[in-house]
Amino acid sequence: MAKDKQTGSATLSREEPEKKTVTPVPAVAKTAPIRSTVSEPARTVAMPFGRQNYVLMLIGIGTILAGFFIMSLDKEEFGFGFLGLTLGPIVVMAGFMVEFFAILARPKS
């Protein structure tokens, strides 16, 4: 860049090429060698539920199904007897409580 003598402002002239600074590109970091992932053993992932949780879930599903079966055994009209209005719903709610406990119980390790 050359300064104009009359105005004092910087102007580009063809006589002085603008100098460019070149920054060198760094080489690949040599901190650690690249290891192959083929030879590494597979990582074990912790399962969210243990065997006890799954057994309790199956017991809960069985209890819920048994409650609906009990409700279907009622011989009263529209299921208004003891089996359809009292015993069946209590068994179904017990099954849902078992399911709730099965999901929230910590797996034993």
C-alpha positions as CSV (number, residue, x, y, z in Angstrom):
1,M,0.0,0.0,0.0
2,A,1.2,3.5,-0.8
3,K,0.0,6.6,0.9
4,D,-1.3,9.3,-1.3
5,K,0.7,12.5,-0.7
6,Q,-2.2,14.9,-1.3
7,T,-4.9,13.2,0.8
8,G,-2.9,11.0,3.1
9,S,-5.1,8.0,2.5
10,A,-3.9,4.6,1.7
11,T,-4.3,3.4,-1.8
12,L,-3.1,0.3,-3.6
13,S,-0.6,0.8,-6.3
14,R,0.7,-1.7,-8.8
15,E,4.3,-1.0,-7.9
16,E,4.1,-2.4,-4.3
17,P,2.4,-5.7,-4.1
18,E,0.6,-6.4,-0.8
19,K,2.5,-8.8,1.4
20,K,0.6,-11.9,2.5
21,T,1.5,-13.7,5.6
22,V,1.3,-17.5,5.3
23,T,0.8,-19.6,8.4
24,P,2.2,-23.1,8.1
25,V,-0.2,-25.9,8.5
26,P,0.7,-28.0,11.5
27,A,1.5,-31.6,11.0
28,V,-0.6,-34.4,12.5
29,A,-0.2,-34.4,16.3
30,K,2.1,-37.2,17.3
31,T,0.9,-37.6,20.9
32,A,-0.4,-41.2,20.7
33,P,-0.3,-43.9,18.1
34,I,-3.5,-44.8,16.4
35,R,-4.7,-48.1,17.8
36,S,-6.9,-50.5,15.9
37,T,-10.3,-51.1,17.5
38,V,-10.5,-54.7,16.1
39,S,-8.2,-56.1,18.8
40,E,-10.0,-54.4,21.7
41,P,-12.5,-56.4,23.7
42,A,-16.1,-55.6,23.4
43,R,-17.4,-53.2,26.1
44,T,-20.0,-54.6,28.4
45,V,-23.1,-52.4,28.6
46,A,-25.0,-52.4,31.9
47,M,-28.6,-53.6,31.3
48,P,-31.3,-51.3,32.7
49,F,-33.1,-54.2,34.3
50,G,-31.8,-57.3,36.0
51,R,-33.2,-60.9,36.0
52,Q,-35.3,-60.1,39.1
53,N,-36.9,-57.2,37.4
54,Y,-37.9,-59.2,34.3
55,V,-39.3,-62.0,36.5
56,L,-41.4,-59.5,38.5
57,M,-42.6,-57.9,35.2
58,L,-43.8,-61.3,34.0
59,I,-45.6,-62.0,37.4
60,G,-47.3,-58.5,37.1
61,I,-48.5,-59.2,33.5
62,G,-49.8,-62.6,34.6
63,T,-51.6,-61.0,37.6
64,I,-53.2,-58.4,35.3
65,L,-54.4,-61.0,32.9
66,A,-55.7,-63.1,35.7
67,G,-57.7,-60.1,37.0
68,F,-59.3,-59.6,33.6
69,F,-60.1,-63.3,33.4
70,I,-61.7,-63.1,36.8
71,M,-63.9,-60.2,35.6
72,S,-65.0,-62.2,32.6
73,L,-66.2,-65.1,34.8
74,D,-68.9,-63.0,36.4
75,K,-72.4,-64.4,35.6
76,E,-74.3,-61.3,36.6
77,E,-75.8,-59.1,33.9
78,F,-73.2,-56.6,32.5
79,G,-70.6,-57.9,35.1
80,F,-72.3,-56.2,38.1
81,G,-71.5,-59.1,40.4
82,F,-68.8,-59.5,43.0
83,L,-66.3,-60.9,40.5
84,G,-66.7,-58.1,38.0
85,L,-67.0,-55.1,40.3
86,T,-64.8,-56.0,43.3
87,L,-62.4,-59.0,43.0
88,G,-61.3,-58.6,39.4
89,P,-60.4,-54.9,39.7
90,I,-58.5,-55.5,42.9
91,V,-56.4,-58.2,41.3
92,V,-55.7,-56.0,38.2
93,M,-54.6,-53.1,40.5
94,A,-52.3,-55.6,42.4
95,G,-50.8,-56.5,39.1
96,F,-50.1,-52.9,38.2
97,M,-48.5,-52.4,41.6
98,V,-46.2,-55.4,41.0
99,E,-45.3,-53.9,37.6
100,F,-44.6,-50.5,39.2
101,F,-42.3,-52.2,41.7
102,A,-40.6,-54.3,39.0
103,I,-39.7,-51.2,37.0
104,L,-38.5,-49.1,40.0
105,A,-36.6,-51.9,41.8
106,R,-32.8,-51.6,41.4
107,P,-31.2,-54.6,39.7
108,K,-28.9,-56.6,41.9
109,S,-25.3,-56.7,40.5
